[in-house]
Amino acid sequence: MIRLTIATISPTKLRWLILLAFPLAYLMSAPESALYFAASFFACAWLLYYVDSFREDTIPVWLVLFLFILFYYFRYPLLVSSPELFANISPDSVRMLYLHVDRSGSLVALKLSSFLFCIFCIAAGLLYGRRNCVQRKKGHNPPPSPACERARIGYLATLAILFLMVTLGYVAYVYRIGQMGVSPGEPLPFRLKGVIYYARHVLIPLLILAVIYQASRMENRRLIGLGWVLLALHGVSDTLLRGSRSSILLCALLVIFLCASGGVKLRRKEILVLAGIAGGAIFLFPIVTYYRILQSQNDSGFFENIVYAFNYVNKDVGVVLKSGIYSIYTRIPGLETAWAVSGLMDYPLGSRLTEIIRTPFGVTGYLNFNIYKVPVEAYTLFAPGFVGWFYLAGGWAGLATGGVALALLCVWLPRWIYRGRMLWSPLANTFFLWVLFISLTDGTLDSNFLLIATGLATLAALEFFDHAIKLSARA
């Protein structure tokens, strides 16, 4: 009887269960945080009243809710009870702040985060409105053109992408392009290092997702499988070449975003494979951490260093998985960065923001070198986080601006993508979710210009190519 009752509940009604996160986080927190959790509870309820579906165009809003609850509200009780978990991975100035006897700064950070979150929820609710909630226009995903229906184009595209991966990967390995914790070395002419980095970081993943999307439209499961293999190879190669702990996990995340955007439907076996890839990425997280240290300390090849890293982290699988989950959760910026920014900065940048953005490292560099006092030769930068960036940029006014801007983007941009005449709307929404995820976690907003420009150029080229094929077919 209970199972039957649960099965008859509409999935949209289950969205109200999200509100349980706020009292649950409060019960694990200090009593003085009641006001901020209560305000966030009612603001979220206001938004849920209007967003009553899980369509492709509402996914950005759900992503914002999920990330704020996970990395801000549930992080508060963890900061109050165990600040040393974050102090151990922070610069010296921030470490002293976290371990200070007076930990009221965590409550200030919760206040700042709750203010931005409430502004976002209220603004997004007003933009949606129960009767004005955007409806996906029929036919937004038109059938592929006759030229795109031929599978051989897809296979040729996979070969071209594989060649591009190998070529750019070799150049990135030789010139140490994008390696974590390593000096960038001498620049190449015509800013080729930046071109190669963004080609590997943005262009290749989007092209692979384009192949998967087109293969899904053609219902070519073999070509879809080749796309999965290419994406996995790209994640593994990026992990080895750059020492990036999140590359494989990012590939799995991109697949999830593409599915949520209506670009592809996964079968049960593919879901299991995706879960296995995500689990493998979590398992590799502590191993890649040690591998990165080896890469920065010696000149051995990455195959030798990865073997050493596997041997060093020779533990039980459960222990390594637990360590990987812990590392991923604690290293993604959230409430603690708002605490660090508000506790160490003297005053917001305000009118100086434009000047700071024009510097080589932007707001993130200013935070690290001027506020955190991180030495330049450390070759590492600590991200400010979403709330931390806007508070550093403009104080309370910056937080209000960030909340409204976030609501406008999450409501209007998907509406424009799916109501327009774009042939690659699911891929465009996937890229938007990717940028949104990076912005909400790292908060390096002013440093994402080249990433966004590369993605937009790729999408524009795909649109132009597809329209050109349709015109030639009609002629």
C-alpha positions in Angstrom: 0.0 0.0 0.0 2.8 2.4 0.9 4.7 1.6 -2.4 1.5 2.2 -4.4 0.9 5.5 -2.7 4.5 6.7 -3.4 4.3 5.6 -7.0 1.1 7.7 -7.6 2.8 10.9 -6.3 3.7 13.3 -9.1 7.4 13.9 -9.4 6.7 17.7 -9.4 5.1 17.4 -5.9 8.3 15.7 -4.6 10.1 19.0 -5.2 8.8 20.3 -1.9 11.1 17.7 -0.1 13.9 20.1 -1.0 12.7 22.4 1.8 13.6 19.7 4.4 17.3 20.5 3.7 17.1 23.8 5.6 15.7 22.5 8.9 17.9 19.5 8.7 21.0 21.7 8.3 19.8 24.0 11.1 19.4 21.1 13.5 23.1 20.3 13.0 24.1 24.0 13.5 24.2 26.7 16.2 20.9 28.2 17.4 21.9 31.7 16.3 21.6 30.7 12.7 17.8 30.2 12.9 17.0 33.5 11.2 19.1 32.8 8.1 17.9 29.3 7.6 14.3 30.4 8.1 14.6 33.2 5.5 16.2 30.8 3.0 13.5 28.3 3.7 10.7 30.7 2.8 12.5 32.2 -0.2 13.1 28.7 -1.6 9.4 27.9 -1.0 8.5 31.0 -3.0 10.6 29.8 -5.9 9.3 26.2 -5.8 5.8 27.5 -5.9 6.4 28.9 -9.4 9.0 26.3 -10.7 6.8 23.2 -10.7 8.5 21.2 -13.4 11.8 19.5 -14.4 11.9 20.6 -18.0 15.1 21.4 -19.9 14.6 25.1 -19.5 14.3 24.9 -15.7 17.4 22.8 -15.1 19.6 25.9 -14.3 17.4 26.8 -11.4 17.5 23.3 -10.0 21.3 23.4 -10.4 21.6 26.6 -8.4 19.4 25.2 -5.6 21.4 22.0 -5.4 24.8 23.7 -5.3 23.7 26.3 -2.7 22.2 23.7 -0.4 25.2 21.3 -0.7 28.1 23.8 -0.5 26.6 26.6 1.6 23.8 25.4 3.9 25.1 21.9 4.6 28.6 23.2 4.9 27.8 25.6 7.7 27.4 22.9 10.4 30.6 21.3 9.2 32.4 24.6 9.4 31.1 25.2 12.9 32.0 21.7 14.2 35.2 20.9 12.2 36.8 24.0 10.7 40.2 22.2 10.6 39.0 20.2 7.6 39.1 23.4 5.5 42.0 25.0 7.4 44.4 22.2 6.3 43.9 23.0 2.6 44.0 26.8 2.9 46.7 29.4 2.8 48.3 30.4 6.2 46.2 33.6 6.6 42.9 31.8 6.0 44.0 28.8 8.2 44.5 31.2 11.2 41.1 32.7 10.6 39.3 29.3 10.6 41.1 28.0 13.7 40.7 31.2 15.7 38.8 30.9 18.9 36.1 33.3 17.8 34.3 31.5 14.9 31.5 34.1 14.5 32.8 34.7 10.9 31.1 31.5 9.8 27.8 33.0 10.9 28.6 36.2 8.9 29.4 34.0 5.9 26.0 32.3 6.3 24.3 35.7 6.4 26.0 36.9 3.2 25.2 33.6 1.4 21.6 33.6 2.6 21.1 37.2 1.4 22.3 36.4 -2.1 20.3 33.1 -2.2 17.1 34.9 -1.1 17.5 37.6 -3.7 18.0 34.9 -6.3 14.9 33.0 -5.3 12.6 36.0 -5.1 13.8 37.4 -8.4 13.6 34.1 -10.2 10.1 33.5 -8.8 9.0 36.9 -10.1 10.5 36.3 -13.5 8.7 32.9 -13.9 5.3 33.5 -12.5 2.8 30.6 -12.4 1.2 31.5 -15.7 4.2 32.9 -17.4 6.5 29.9 -16.8 8.3 29.3 -20.1 6.9 26.6 -22.3 9.2 24.8 -24.7 8.3 25.6 -28.2 7.4 22.6 -30.3 9.9 21.8 -32.9 12.8 23.4 -31.1 14.8 20.3 -31.9 14.2 19.9 -35.6 15.1 16.6 -37.4 18.6 16.4 -38.8 19.3 17.5 -42.3 19.8 14.7 -44.9 23.6 15.3 -44.9 23.7 14.9 -41.1 21.7 11.7 -41.4 24.6 9.9 -43.0 26.5 8.1 -40.4 29.8 8.3 -42.2 30.0 12.1 -41.4 29.8 11.2 -37.8 32.5 8.6 -38.1 34.8 11.0 -40.0 34.1 13.6 -37.3 35.2 11.1 -34.6 38.5 10.4 -36.5 39.1 14.1 -36.8 38.5 14.7 -33.1 40.8 11.8 -32.2 43.5 13.3 -34.4 43.0 16.7 -32.8 43.1 15.1 -29.3 46.4 13.3 -30.0 48.1 16.3 -31.7 47.1 18.9 -29.1 47.8 16.5 -26.3 51.3 16.0 -27.5 52.0 19.7 -27.8 50.5 20.3 -24.4 52.8 17.6 -22.9 55.9 19.0 -24.5 55.2 22.6 -23.5 53.6 21.8 -20.1 50.4 23.7 -21.1 47.9 24.0 -18.3 49.7 21.7 -15.8 48.6 22.2 -12.2 51.1 23.6 -9.8 53.9 24.0 -12.4 55.5 27.1 -13.8 53.9 28.0 -17.2 57.4 28.5 -18.7 58.2 30.6 -21.7 55.2 31.8 -23.8 54.7 30.6 -27.3 54.3 33.1 -30.2 50.8 34.3 -31.1 49.5 33.2 -27.7 49.4 29.6 -28.9 49.5 28.2 -25.3 46.2 29.8 -24.6 44.8 28.7 -27.9 45.9 25.1 -27.3 44.6 25.1 -23.7 41.1 26.3 -24.6 41.0 24.0 -27.6 41.6 21.0 -25.3 39.5 22.4 -22.5 36.4 23.6 -24.4 36.5 22.9 -28.1 37.2 19.1 -28.0 34.6 18.3 -25.3 31.9 20.3 -27.1 32.7 18.6 -30.4 32.5 15.2 -28.8 29.1 16.1 -27.3 28.0 17.3 -30.7 28.8 13.9 -32.2 26.9 12.2 -29.4 23.9 14.6 -29.9 23.8 14.1 -33.7 24.2 10.3 -33.3 21.3 10.4 -30.8 19.1 12.3 -33.3 20.0 9.6 -35.9 19.5 6.8 -33.3 22.9 5.4 -34.1 23.9 3.6 -30.9 27.3 2.6 -32.3 28.2 6.2 -33.0 27.0 7.2 -29.6 29.2 4.5 -28.0 32.2 5.9 -29.9 31.4 9.3 -28.5 31.4 8.0 -25.0 34.8 6.4 -25.6 36.2 9.6 -27.0 34.9 11.6 -24.0 36.4 9.1 -21.6 39.7 9.1 -23.4 39.7 12.9 -23.3 39.1 12.9 -19.5 41.8 10.4 -18.9 44.3 12.2 -21.1 43.6 15.5 -19.5 44.1 14.0 -16.1 47.5 12.6 -17.0 48.7 15.7 -19.0 47.5 18.4 -16.6 47.3 16.6 -13.3 43.7 17.7 -13.1 41.7 15.9 -10.5 38.3 16.9 -11.9 38.8 16.1 -15.6 37.1 12.7 -15.6 34.4 13.8 -13.3 33.8 16.8 -15.5 33.2 14.5 -18.5 30.6 12.6 -16.6 29.0 15.9 -15.5 28.8 17.0 -19.2 27.0 13.8 -20.1 24.5 14.5 -17.3 24.0 18.1 -18.5 23.5 16.9 -22.1 20.8 14.4 -20.9 19.1 17.0 -18.7 19.1 19.4 -21.7 17.3 16.8 -23.9 20.3 16.0 -26.1 20.4 12.3 -25.5 18.6 9.5 -23.7 20.7 7.0 -21.8 19.8 3.3 -21.6 20.2 1.3 -18.5 23.6 0.0 -19.5 24.9 3.4 -20.3 23.7 4.7 -17.0 25.6 2.0 -15.2 28.7 2.9 -17.3 28.3 6.6 -16.4 28.0 5.7 -12.7 31.1 3.6 -13.1 33.0 6.5 -14.6 31.9 8.8 -11.9 32.9 6.3 -9.2 36.3 5.8 -10.9 36.8 9.6 -11.0 36.1 9.8 -7.3 38.5 6.8 -6.7 41.2 8.5 -8.7 40.9 11.9 -6.9 43.4 11.2 -4.0 45.7 9.3 -6.5 45.8 12.2 -8.9 46.5 14.6 -6.0 49.8 12.7 -5.2 50.5 12.3 -8.9 50.3 16.1 -9.3 52.9 16.5 -6.5 55.2 14.1 -8.2 54.8 15.9 -11.5 55.8 19.2 -9.9 58.8 17.7 -8.1 60.6 15.6 -10.7 60.9 15.2 -14.5 59.9 11.6 -14.7 57.3 10.7 -17.4 53.7 10.7 -16.4 53.4 6.9 -16.7 56.1 6.4 -14.1 54.6 9.0 -11.8 51.1 7.6 -12.1 52.4 4.1 -11.2 54.2 5.7 -8.1 50.9 7.4 -7.2 48.9 4.2 -7.4 51.5 2.4 -5.2 51.6 5.2 -2.7 47.8 5.3 -2.3 47.6 1.5 -1.8 44.6 1.2 0.4 41.3 -0.6 0.6 38.9 0.5 -2.1 36.3 1.7 0.4 38.9 3.9 2.1 40.1 5.4 -1.2 36.5 6.1 -2.3 35.7 7.7 1.1 38.9 9.8 0.8 37.9 10.8 -2.8 34.4 11.9 -1.8 35.8 13.9 1.2 38.5 15.6 -1.1 36.0 16.6 -3.7 33.5 18.0 -1.3 36.0 20.0 0.8 37.9 21.3 -2.2 34.9 22.8 -4.0 34.6 26.4 -2.7 31.5 27.3 -0.9 30.6 29.0 2.4 34.2 28.9 3.8 35.4 31.2 1.0 32.7 33.7 1.9 34.0 33.5 5.5 37.6 34.0 4.4 36.8 37.0 2.1 34.6 38.8 4.6 37.0 38.2 7.4 40.2 39.3 5.7 39.3 42.1 3.3 39.2 45.7 4.4 36.6 46.9 2.0 35.0 45.9 -1.3 36.7 46.8 -4.6 33.8 49.0 -5.8 35.0 51.4 -8.5 38.4 49.6 -8.6 36.7 46.4 -9.9 37.3 47.2 -13.6 40.9 48.0 -13.0 41.5 44.8 -11.1 39.8 42.7 -13.8 42.2 44.1 -16.3 45.2 42.7 -14.4 46.7 39.3 -15.5 45.1 37.3 -12.7 42.0 39.4 -12.2 39.9 39.3 -9.0 41.2 35.9 -8.1 44.8 37.1 -8.2 43.9 40.2 -6.1 42.3 37.9 -3.5 45.3 35.6 -3.4 48.2 38.0 -3.6 46.7 41.1 -1.8 44.3 39.5 0.8 45.4 35.9 1.3 49.1 36.9 0.9 49.9 33.9 -1.2 53.4 34.1 -2.8 53.3 34.5 -6.6 55.9 31.7 -7.0 53.5 29.2 -5.5 51.9 28.8 -9.0 48.5 28.1 -7.4 45.5 30.3 -6.9 42.6 29.7 -4.4 39.2 30.3 -5.9 37.0 33.0 -4.3 33.7 31.1 -4.7 30.5 32.7 -6.1 29.4 34.6 -2.9 32.9 35.5 -2.1 33.5 37.0 -5.6 30.5 39.3 -5.5 31.1 40.4 -1.9 34.7 41.2 -2.7 33.6 43.1 -5.8 30.8 45.2 -4.3 29.9 44.3 -0.8 26.1 44.0 0.0 25.3 45.8 -3.3 27.5 43.3 -5.1 25.6 40.4 -3.5 22.2 41.9 -4.5 23.5 42.4 -8.1 24.8 38.8 -8.2 21.5 37.4 -7.0 19.4 39.3 -9.6 21.9 38.6 -12.4 21.9 34.9 -11.6 18.1 34.8 -11.7 18.0 36.7 -15.1 20.5 34.3 -16.6 18.8 31.1 -15.3 15.3 32.2 -16.4 15.8 34.2 -19.6 18.8 32.4 -21.3 17.2 28.9 -21.4 14.0 30.5 -22.6 15.9 32.2 -25.5 17.8 29.0 -26.3 14.7 26.7 -26.5 12.3 29.2 -28.0 14.7 30.4 -30.7 15.6 28.7 -34.0 18.8 27.1 -32.8 19.5 23.7 -34.3 21.9 22.9 -31.4 19.8 24.1 -28.5 20.5 21.1 -26.2 24.2 21.5 -26.8 24.0 25.3 -26.1 22.1 24.6 -22.9 24.7 22.0 -21.9 27.4 24.6 -22.3 25.4 27.1 -20.3 25.1 24.6 -17.5 28.8 23.9 -17.6 29.7 27.6 -17.3 27.0 28.0 -14.6 28.5 25.1 -12.6 32.0 26.6 -12.8 30.8 30.0 -11.8 28.8 28.8 -8.8 31.6 26.7 -7.5 35.0 28.3 -8.3 33.5 31.8 -8.7 36.2 32.9 -11.1 33.7 35.0 -13.0 36.1 37.5 -14.6 38.4 34.7 -15.7 35.9 32.8 -17.8 35.8 35.2 -20.7 38.0 33.1 -23.0 36.2 29.9 -22.0 32.9 31.4 -22.9 34.2 32.9 -26.1 35.6 29.6 -27.2 32.3 27.8 -26.4 30.2 30.4 -28.2 32.5 30.3 -31.3 32.2 26.5 -31.4 28.4 26.7 -31.1 28.3 29.4 -33.8 30.4 27.3 -36.1 28.1 24.3 -35.6 25.1 26.4 -36.3 26.6 27.9 -39.5 27.7 24.4 -40.7 24.3 22.9 -40.1 22.5 25.8 -41.8 24.9 25.7 -44.7 24.2 22.0 -45.3 20.4 22.6 -45.2 20.7 25.4 -47.8 22.9 23.3 -50.1 20.4 20.4 -49.7 17.5 22.6 -50.8 19.5 24.0 -53.7 
